[in-house]
Amino acid sequence: MLDVQALEGCRVLDISTFLAGPFCATQLGEFGADVIKVELPGVGDATRRFGTMTECGDSLPWLSESRNKRCITLDLRKPDGVALIKRLVENADVLVENFQPGTMERWGLGWDVLSAVNPRLIMVRISGYGQTGPYKDRPGFGRIGNAFGGLSFLAGYPDRAPVTPGSATIPDYMAGLYGALGTLLAMQAREKTGRGQVVDIGLYEPIFRILDELAPAFQKMGYVRQRMGPGTVNVVPHSHYPTKDGRWIAIACTSDKIFARLAEAMERPDLAGPERWGPLAHRERDRALVDETVGAWTSRFDRADLMRRCEESQVPCGPVYAIDEIFEDPHYAARGNILHVPDSRVGELAVANVVPRLSETPGSVKWLGEALGAHNDEIYQGMLGLDAAEMARLRDAGVI
């Protein structure tokens, strides 16, 4: 392992708010980037008040997702605020924002202005619908991204209303991940060209991107996939099945060969015969009966016993976990997926550990989300060289 992080020496200005943009910056900060979090004085990022509140006045999502960031306050709507952010941009590699399109331009901080200040700057812009198109001015949140992107329509049962697909914030996290990927690609391009560029992402776009064959299946076959409950298109049995001890197990038979293994585990090899459900086409034809048959078998055993039986037969399976079970699982512990971080404001807090895992330059969580303006003096006086009198003036004017 090297005594260096992958993005050490990279400076990121995170002026975004509420999850998508901030998560992009968080990913970069976990691998060594110096992330300066810019928030409105006296107000702060909306994430501070989103979710379960803690005794320090900030929420659990803030503490977890604002890890490794230096926090400053700055009002970008005021001329002095614009002047200060431009000074910070001069020595920044990346700026992340997720306001509605046109907001930065109204503040005099559009791409044309910032790229003139620093031609090497990479500007990540995440919004509901992206910077172009007829819907670009519409506000957007994760739930809208799930809906407009095509995922919500697929979530739930065919005879009921579409449900939230696990979490309304999936598009925020996905957009943040793609924002971080776009940043790394732009940094690679900058090595060749010497110039920065804009990374433009609409919240719905990462959702649409991950829906496997949805687009080509419609274009070529006219197929409009409907809600299938826990089932999966094109394969069966591939679902969640009940267990004797009141839990659930996920079983994924993605081929005829794997279904034959499941039939052996069920002590019903005849089910995988050529005249029964051996061919996928037959299983698709009798999908409901196949799932009913597998569910009847899983209901006879406790989940641990089912896991053993499936594993012995090399049938892909997994427990359908609630969070308390995740905390008890030895594999999570062995991989260090749950990180316990000490914090001066709330004590030790368990958070999800860094992903991905790098062997030579791993990421890390150095600290959790800090108090509003915690690093004002460090940045404005230490980095920009403002004196005490100027700091006092800016505070009195509500700029910082």
C-alpha positions as CSV (number, residue, x, y, z in Angstrom):
1,M,0.0,0.0,0.0
2,L,1.3,3.4,-1.0
3,D,1.4,6.4,1.4
4,V,-0.6,8.5,-1.0
5,Q,-4.2,8.8,-2.1
6,A,-5.3,8.7,-5.7
7,L,-6.7,12.2,-5.9
8,E,-4.2,13.9,-3.5
9,G,-3.5,17.4,-4.7
10,C,-6.9,17.8,-6.4
11,R,-9.0,20.6,-5.1
12,V,-12.8,20.5,-5.4
13,L,-15.3,23.3,-4.7
14,D,-18.6,21.8,-3.7
15,I,-21.2,24.6,-4.0
16,S,-24.1,22.1,-4.5
17,T,-26.9,21.2,-2.1
18,F,-29.0,18.2,-1.2
19,L,-27.3,15.0,-2.1
20,A,-26.6,14.5,-5.9
21,G,-23.9,17.1,-6.3
22,P,-22.6,16.7,-2.7
23,F,-22.3,12.9,-3.2
24,C,-20.2,13.5,-6.3
25,A,-17.8,15.6,-4.3
26,T,-17.9,13.1,-1.4
27,Q,-16.7,10.3,-3.8
28,L,-13.7,12.5,-4.8
29,G,-13.0,13.5,-1.2
30,E,-12.9,9.8,-0.1
31,F,-9.9,9.3,-2.4
32,G,-7.9,12.2,-1.3
33,A,-9.3,15.3,-3.0
34,D,-9.4,18.5,-0.9
35,V,-13.1,19.2,-0.9
36,I,-14.2,22.7,0.2
37,K,-18.0,22.7,0.9
38,V,-19.6,26.1,0.3
39,E,-22.9,26.8,2.0
40,L,-25.2,29.8,2.4
41,P,-24.5,31.7,5.7
42,G,-26.9,30.9,8.5
43,V,-28.8,28.4,6.3
44,G,-26.4,25.7,5.0
45,D,-27.0,22.7,2.8
46,A,-30.6,21.3,3.0
47,T,-29.1,17.9,3.8
48,R,-28.3,19.2,7.3
49,R,-32.0,19.1,8.0
50,F,-32.9,16.0,5.9
51,G,-33.5,12.7,7.7
52,T,-33.0,11.8,11.3
53,M,-31.7,14.7,13.4
54,T,-29.0,14.3,16.0
55,E,-28.0,16.1,19.1
56,C,-25.5,18.3,17.3
57,G,-28.2,19.9,15.2
58,D,-27.3,18.2,11.9
59,S,-28.8,15.1,10.5
60,L,-27.4,11.6,10.0
61,P,-27.3,12.0,6.2
62,W,-25.3,15.2,6.6
63,L,-22.8,13.6,9.0
64,S,-22.4,10.6,6.7
65,E,-22.4,12.1,3.3
66,S,-20.4,15.3,4.0
67,R,-17.4,13.3,5.2
68,N,-13.9,14.7,4.6
69,K,-15.2,18.1,3.5
70,R,-13.9,21.5,4.8
71,C,-17.0,23.6,5.4
72,I,-17.2,27.3,4.7
73,T,-20.1,29.8,4.3
74,L,-20.4,32.2,1.4
75,D,-23.3,34.0,-0.2
76,L,-22.9,33.6,-3.9
77,R,-25.7,36.1,-4.6
78,K,-23.7,39.0,-3.4
79,P,-20.9,40.7,-5.3
80,D,-18.3,40.1,-2.6
81,G,-19.4,36.4,-2.6
82,V,-18.9,36.2,-6.3
83,A,-15.4,37.8,-6.0
84,L,-14.4,35.3,-3.3
85,I,-15.6,32.2,-5.2
86,K,-13.7,33.4,-8.2
87,R,-10.5,33.6,-6.1
88,L,-11.1,30.0,-5.0
89,V,-11.8,28.9,-8.6
90,E,-8.4,30.2,-9.6
91,N,-6.7,27.3,-7.8
92,A,-9.5,24.7,-8.0
93,D,-9.6,21.6,-10.3
94,V,-13.3,20.9,-10.0
95,L,-16.5,22.8,-9.2
96,V,-19.7,20.9,-8.5
97,E,-23.1,22.5,-8.6
98,N,-26.7,21.2,-8.8
99,F,-28.9,24.3,-9.0
100,Q,-31.6,24.7,-11.6
101,P,-30.1,25.7,-15.0
102,G,-29.6,29.4,-15.3
103,T,-29.0,30.0,-11.6
104,M,-25.2,30.2,-11.8
105,E,-25.5,32.4,-14.9
106,R,-27.8,34.8,-13.0
107,W,-25.1,35.1,-10.3
108,G,-22.5,35.9,-12.9
109,L,-20.9,32.5,-12.4
110,G,-21.7,30.6,-15.6
111,W,-19.3,28.4,-17.4
112,D,-18.1,31.2,-19.7
113,V,-17.1,33.2,-16.6
114,L,-15.5,30.5,-14.6
115,S,-13.6,28.9,-17.4
116,A,-12.1,32.3,-18.2
117,V,-11.0,32.6,-14.6
118,N,-9.5,29.0,-14.8
119,P,-9.3,27.3,-18.2
120,R,-8.4,24.0,-16.5
121,L,-11.5,24.0,-14.4
122,I,-13.9,21.0,-14.6
123,M,-17.5,22.0,-13.8
124,V,-19.9,19.3,-12.8
125,R,-23.5,20.3,-13.4
126,I,-26.3,18.1,-12.0
127,S,-29.9,19.1,-12.4
128,G,-33.3,17.5,-12.8
129,Y,-33.3,17.3,-16.6
130,G,-29.8,18.5,-17.6
131,Q,-28.6,21.9,-19.0
132,T,-30.5,21.5,-22.4
133,G,-33.8,20.3,-23.7
134,P,-37.4,21.6,-23.3
135,Y,-37.6,20.5,-19.6
136,K,-34.3,21.9,-18.5
137,D,-36.0,24.6,-16.3
138,R,-38.2,22.2,-14.4
139,P,-37.2,21.5,-10.8
140,G,-36.3,17.9,-10.0
141,F,-35.7,15.6,-7.1
142,G,-34.8,11.9,-6.9
143,R,-38.4,10.7,-6.9
144,I,-38.9,12.6,-10.2
145,G,-35.7,11.0,-11.6
146,N,-37.0,7.6,-10.8
147,A,-40.3,8.3,-12.4
148,F,-39.1,10.1,-15.5
149,G,-36.2,7.7,-16.0
150,G,-38.5,4.7,-16.3
151,L,-37.7,2.9,-13.0
152,S,-40.8,3.7,-11.0
153,F,-43.1,2.3,-13.6
154,L,-41.4,-1.1,-13.2
155,A,-41.5,-1.1,-9.4
156,G,-44.3,-3.1,-7.7
157,Y,-47.1,-5.4,-8.8
158,P,-49.0,-5.2,-12.1
159,D,-52.4,-4.7,-10.5
160,R,-51.3,-1.9,-8.1
161,A,-49.8,1.6,-8.3
162,P,-46.1,1.9,-9.0
163,V,-44.1,2.0,-5.7
164,T,-40.9,3.7,-4.6
165,P,-38.1,1.5,-6.0
166,G,-36.3,1.0,-2.7
167,S,-35.4,4.6,-2.1
168,A,-36.4,7.9,-3.7
169,T,-32.8,9.1,-3.5
170,I,-31.4,6.4,-5.9
171,P,-31.1,8.9,-8.7
172,D,-29.2,11.4,-6.5
173,Y,-26.6,8.8,-5.6
174,M,-26.4,7.5,-9.2
175,A,-26.0,11.0,-10.6
176,G,-23.3,11.7,-8.0
177,L,-21.5,8.5,-9.1
178,Y,-21.7,9.5,-12.7
179,G,-20.6,13.0,-11.8
180,A,-17.5,11.5,-10.1
181,L,-16.9,9.3,-13.2
182,G,-17.3,12.3,-15.5
183,T,-14.9,14.3,-13.4
184,L,-12.2,11.5,-13.7
185,L,-12.7,11.3,-17.4
186,A,-12.5,15.1,-17.8
187,M,-9.3,15.1,-15.7
188,Q,-7.8,12.5,-18.0
189,A,-8.8,14.6,-21.0
190,R,-7.3,17.7,-19.4
191,E,-3.9,15.9,-19.2
192,K,-4.0,15.7,-23.0
193,T,-5.6,19.1,-23.9
194,G,-4.7,21.3,-21.0
195,R,-8.3,22.4,-20.7
196,G,-11.3,21.7,-18.5
197,Q,-14.9,21.1,-19.6
198,V,-18.5,20.7,-18.3
199,V,-19.9,17.4,-17.1
200,D,-23.7,17.7,-17.6
201,I,-26.0,15.2,-15.9
202,G,-29.8,15.1,-15.5
203,L,-31.1,13.1,-12.5
204,Y,-33.1,10.8,-14.7
205,E,-30.3,9.9,-17.0
206,P,-28.3,7.4,-14.8
207,I,-31.6,5.7,-14.1
208,F,-32.5,5.3,-17.8
209,R,-28.9,4.2,-18.5
210,I,-29.1,1.1,-16.1
211,L,-32.4,-0.3,-17.3
212,D,-30.7,-3.1,-19.4
213,E,-32.7,-4.0,-22.5
214,L,-35.7,-1.7,-21.9
215,A,-34.9,0.7,-24.8
216,P,-33.8,-1.8,-27.5
217,A,-36.6,-4.2,-26.6
218,F,-39.2,-1.5,-27.2
219,Q,-37.6,-0.2,-30.4
220,K,-37.2,-3.6,-32.0
221,M,-40.1,-5.6,-30.6
222,G,-42.5,-2.9,-29.4
223,Y,-42.3,-4.5,-25.9
224,V,-43.4,-2.3,-23.0
225,R,-42.2,-4.0,-19.8
226,Q,-44.8,-4.0,-17.0
227,R,-44.5,-4.4,-13.3
228,M,-43.6,-7.9,-12.2
229,G,-43.5,-7.7,-8.4
230,P,-40.2,-9.4,-7.3
231,G,-39.9,-11.3,-10.6
232,T,-37.4,-10.5,-13.3
233,V,-37.9,-10.2,-17.0
234,N,-36.4,-13.0,-19.3
235,V,-35.5,-15.4,-16.5
236,V,-37.5,-17.6,-14.0
237,P,-37.3,-18.6,-11.1
238,H,-35.5,-15.3,-10.3
239,S,-37.3,-13.8,-7.3
240,H,-37.8,-13.6,-3.5
241,Y,-39.3,-16.6,-1.8
242,P,-40.7,-17.1,1.7
243,T,-39.0,-19.2,4.3
244,K,-40.3,-21.3,7.2
245,D,-38.9,-18.8,9.8
246,G,-40.8,-15.9,8.3
247,R,-37.9,-14.5,6.3
248,W,-37.1,-14.2,2.6
249,I,-34.5,-15.7,0.3
250,A,-33.4,-14.4,-3.1
251,I,-32.8,-17.1,-5.7
252,A,-31.5,-16.3,-9.2
253,C,-31.7,-19.0,-11.9
254,T,-30.3,-17.2,-14.9
255,S,-29.9,-20.3,-17.1
256,D,-31.3,-23.8,-17.7
257,K,-28.2,-25.2,-16.1
258,I,-28.7,-23.4,-12.9
259,F,-32.4,-24.3,-12.8
260,A,-31.4,-28.0,-13.1
261,R,-29.2,-27.5,-10.1
262,L,-32.1,-26.0,-8.2
263,A,-34.3,-28.9,-9.2
264,E,-31.7,-31.2,-7.7
265,A,-31.6,-29.2,-4.5
266,M,-35.4,-29.5,-4.3
267,E,-35.1,-33.2,-4.9
268,R,-37.3,-32.8,-7.9
269,P,-34.9,-33.4,-10.9
270,D,-37.9,-34.1,-13.0
271,L,-38.8,-30.4,-13.0
272,A,-35.8,-29.7,-15.2
273,G,-36.8,-32.3,-17.8
274,P,-37.1,-31.3,-21.4
275,E,-40.9,-31.7,-21.3
276,R,-41.3,-29.8,-18.0
277,W,-39.4,-26.6,-17.1
278,G,-35.9,-27.5,-18.3
279,P,-36.1,-25.0,-21.3
280,L,-36.4,-21.3,-20.3
281,A,-39.3,-20.9,-22.8
282,H,-41.3,-23.5,-20.7
283,R,-40.5,-21.7,-17.5
284,E,-41.5,-18.4,-19.0
285,R,-44.8,-19.9,-20.2
286,D,-45.6,-21.2,-16.7
287,R,-43.9,-18.4,-14.7
288,A,-46.6,-18.2,-12.0
289,L,-46.6,-21.9,-11.4
290,V,-42.8,-22.1,-11.4
291,D,-42.6,-19.4,-8.7
292,E,-45.4,-21.0,-6.8
293,T,-43.6,-24.4,-6.8
294,V,-40.3,-22.9,-5.7
295,G,-42.0,-20.8,-3.0
296,A,-43.8,-23.9,-1.7
297,W,-40.4,-25.7,-1.4
298,T,-38.6,-22.7,0.3
299,S,-41.5,-22.4,2.8
300,R,-40.6,-25.8,4.2
301,F,-37.2,-24.7,5.5
302,D,-35.6,-22.1,7.7
303,R,-33.6,-19.5,5.7
304,A,-30.2,-20.8,7.0
305,D,-31.1,-24.3,5.9
306,L,-32.1,-23.1,2.4
307,M,-28.9,-21.1,2.1
308,R,-26.9,-24.3,2.8
309,R,-28.9,-26.4,0.4
310,C,-28.6,-23.9,-2.4
311,E,-24.9,-23.3,-1.9
312,E,-24.2,-27.0,-1.9
313,S,-25.9,-27.2,-5.3
314,Q,-24.2,-24.0,-6.6
315,V,-27.5,-22.2,-6.9
316,P,-27.1,-18.4,-6.6
317,C,-29.0,-17.3,-3.5
318,G,-28.9,-14.7,-0.8
319,P,-30.8,-13.5,2.3
320,V,-33.1,-10.6,1.8
321,Y,-31.6,-8.5,4.6
322,A,-32.9,-5.8,6.9
323,I,-30.4,-3.4,8.3
324,D,-30.1,-5.2,11.7
325,E,-29.2,-8.4,9.9
326,I,-26.5,-6.5,7.9
327,F,-24.9,-5.4,11.1
328,E,-24.8,-9.0,12.4
329,D,-23.4,-10.5,9.2
330,P,-19.8,-11.8,9.3
331,H,-19.1,-11.1,5.7
332,Y,-19.9,-7.4,6.1
333,A,-17.6,-7.4,9.2
334,A,-14.8,-9.2,7.3
335,R,-15.0,-6.8,4.4
336,G,-15.2,-3.7,6.7
337,N,-18.3,-2.5,4.9
338,I,-19.5,-0.7,8.1
339,L,-17.1,1.9,9.4
340,H,-17.3,3.3,12.9
341,V,-16.1,6.8,12.9
342,P,-15.5,8.9,16.1
343,D,-17.0,12.4,16.0
344,S,-16.6,15.2,18.5
345,R,-20.2,16.2,18.2
346,V,-22.2,13.0,18.2
347,G,-19.7,10.3,19.4
348,E,-19.0,7.2,17.4
349,L,-21.2,6.8,14.3
350,A,-21.5,3.8,12.0
351,V,-21.5,4.8,8.3
352,A,-21.1,2.9,5.0
353,N,-17.4,2.5,4.2
354,V,-15.7,3.7,1.0
355,V,-16.4,2.0,-2.4
356,P,-14.5,1.0,-4.5
357,R,-11.6,-0.8,-2.7
358,L,-8.2,0.1,-4.1
359,S,-5.2,-2.1,-3.1
360,E,-2.5,0.6,-3.4
361,T,-4.2,3.9,-2.9
362,P,-7.4,3.2,-0.9
363,G,-9.9,5.8,0.1
364,S,-10.7,6.7,3.6
365,V,-13.1,8.6,5.9
366,K,-11.0,11.1,7.9
367,W,-14.0,12.9,9.5
368,L,-17.7,13.2,9.3
369,G,-19.8,16.2,8.2
370,E,-18.7,19.3,10.1
371,A,-20.5,22.3,11.6
372,L,-21.7,25.2,9.4
373,G,-18.7,27.4,8.6
374,A,-16.3,25.3,10.6
375,H,-13.4,26.0,8.3
376,N,-14.0,29.7,7.4
377,D,-10.9,31.0,9.1
378,E,-8.8,28.1,7.7
379,I,-9.9,28.9,4.1
380,Y,-10.4,32.6,4.0
381,Q,-7.4,33.6,6.2
382,G,-5.1,30.7,5.7
383,M,-5.7,30.1,2.0
384,L,-6.8,33.5,0.6
385,G,-4.9,35.6,3.1
386,L,-7.8,37.8,4.3
387,D,-7.1,39.7,7.5
388,A,-9.2,40.0,10.6
389,A,-10.7,43.3,9.6
390,E,-11.8,42.0,6.2
391,M,-13.3,38.9,7.8
392,A,-15.3,41.0,10.2
393,R,-16.6,43.2,7.4
394,L,-17.7,40.1,5.4
395,R,-19.4,38.6,8.4
396,D,-21.2,41.9,9.2
397,A,-22.4,42.1,5.5
398,G,-23.7,38.5,5.6
399,V,-21.3,37.4,2.9
400,I,-19.7,34.7,5.0
